[in-house]
């Protein structure tokens, strides 16, 4: 609460927090297969939240991204890729597009077209190494299009 100049008046300011949440969970080691799960809470959270969705994402899909990230970090040659017109494509943009296409379902992509959302990306510890903020929707990086935050869902409570 902020006190206004008049002693009898008050102004209440409220911040609702994130307007959308995108959470990605690694496969459960106790379950068979490599099934990642996604939970998306849409902007202005309704009281009915969508269920967790399975994503067709596994080591085979992540391996090329891992390889590309290693090359970028090493600073080696061949980081760029040639596009349709022969123009060089930024390797980070390519990684961002691959992550976006693999993780974000079509109905979520439609909602993320709106600029200026307060978007939280939640991941588990297994997914910390990926540049989720740099997911690229074909027009822009999510971190340039939205107000973005990241949180980590931990497996064990720290003492």
C-alpha positions in Angstrom: 0.0 0.0 0.0 1.2 3.5 -0.8 0.1 6.3 1.3 -1.2 9.2 -0.8 -0.7 12.8 0.4 -4.1 12.9 2.1 -3.9 11.0 5.4 -7.3 9.4 4.9 -6.6 8.1 1.4 -4.8 4.9 0.4 -3.9 3.5 -3.0 -3.4 -0.2 -3.3 -1.0 -1.5 -6.0 -1.2 -5.1 -7.0 1.1 -7.2 -9.2 -0.5 -10.4 -10.3 2.8 -12.0 -11.2 3.4 -13.8 -14.4 0.7 -13.7 -17.0 1.7 -17.0 -18.5 3.8 -20.0 -17.4 5.6 -22.6 -19.5 7.0 -25.6 -17.6 9.0 -28.4 -19.0 9.8 -31.6 -17.1 12.4 -34.2 -18.1 11.4 -37.9 -18.4 10.8 -39.6 -15.1 13.6 -42.2 -14.5 11.1 -44.6 -12.9 8.9 -44.6 -16.1 9.7 -46.3 -19.4 10.6 -44.2 -22.4 11.9 -40.7 -22.9 8.7 -38.7 -22.5 9.0 -35.1 -21.6 6.1 -33.3 -20.2 4.9 -29.7 -20.7 2.5 -27.7 -18.5 1.3 -24.4 -20.0 -0.7 -22.0 -18.0 -2.2 -19.3 -20.3 -2.1 -15.6 -19.8 -4.3 -14.3 -17.1 -4.6 -17.7 -15.6 -8.1 -19.0 -15.6 -9.3 -21.0 -12.7 -9.3 -24.1 -15.0 -5.7 -24.9 -15.8 -4.9 -27.1 -18.8 -3.5 -30.6 -18.1 0.2 -31.6 -18.5 1.0 -32.6 -22.1 3.5 -35.1 -23.4 6.0 -33.8 -25.8 7.8 -35.9 -28.5 11.2 -34.9 -27.3 14.1 -37.2 -26.5 17.8 -37.7 -26.8 17.6 -38.0 -30.6 15.9 -34.5 -30.8 18.2 -32.9 -28.3 21.5 -34.3 -29.6 21.8 -31.9 -32.6 21.0 -29.0 -30.2 23.7 -30.2 -27.8 26.2 -30.5 -30.6 25.4 -27.0 -31.9 25.7 -25.5 -28.5 29.1 -27.1 -27.9 30.3 -25.7 -31.2 29.1 -22.2 -30.3 30.8 -22.4 -26.9 34.0 -23.7 -28.5 33.9 -20.8 -31.0 34.9 -23.2 -33.8 34.2 -22.6 -37.4 31.1 -23.9 -39.1 28.8 -22.5 -36.5 26.6 -20.8 -39.1 24.3 -22.5 -41.5 23.2 -21.4 -44.9 19.5 -20.5 -45.4 17.4 -20.8 -48.6 19.0 -17.7 -50.2 22.5 -18.7 -49.3 22.5 -16.2 -46.4 24.2 -17.2 -43.2 21.9 -18.0 -40.3 23.0 -17.1 -36.8 23.7 -20.4 -34.9 22.0 -19.2 -31.7 18.9 -18.3 -33.6 19.0 -21.8 -35.1 19.3 -23.4 -31.7 16.5 -21.1 -30.4 14.2 -22.1 -33.3 14.9 -25.8 -32.7 14.1 -25.5 -29.0 10.9 -23.5 -29.7 9.7 -26.0 -32.4 10.4 -29.0 -30.3 9.0 -27.8 -27.0 6.1 -25.3 -27.7 2.9 -26.8 -29.1 1.0 -25.0 -31.8 -1.8 -23.7 -29.6 0.8 -22.2 -27.2 2.7 -20.6 -30.1 -0.5 -18.8 -31.1 -0.8 -17.3 -27.6 2.9 -16.3 -27.5 2.5 -14.2 -30.7 1.2 -11.4 -28.4 4.1 -9.2 -27.3 4.8 -8.1 -23.8 3.6 -11.1 -21.8 5.1 -11.7 -18.4 6.2 -15.2 -19.2 7.9 -17.6 -16.7 9.7 -20.6 -18.0 10.0 -23.4 -15.4 12.4 -26.3 -16.0 13.9 -29.1 -13.9 17.6 -29.5 -13.0 18.2 -31.8 -16.0 17.3 -29.0 -18.4 19.4 -26.1 -16.9 22.0 -26.1 -19.7 19.6 -25.1 -22.5 19.2 -21.4 -23.3 15.4 -21.3 -22.9 15.2 -17.5 -22.9 16.7 -17.6 -26.5 13.9 -19.7 -27.9 13.2 -18.1 -31.3 9.7 -18.0 -32.8 10.9 -17.2 -36.3 10.5 -13.4 -35.7 12.3 -12.8 -32.5 13.8 -14.3 -29.4 11.3 -14.8 -26.6 13.5 -12.8 -24.2 13.2 -9.8 -26.6 9.5 -10.2 -27.2 8.3 -10.9 -23.6 9.2 -10.0 -20.0 10.8 -13.3 -19.2 11.8 -15.1 -16.0 13.1 -18.6 -15.3 12.6 -20.9 -12.3 13.9 -24.3 -11.5 11.7 -27.2 -10.2 14.1 -29.1 -8.0 13.9 -32.9 -7.3 14.9 -32.7 -3.6 14.4 -30.2 -0.9 17.6 -28.6 0.3 18.2 -28.6 4.0 
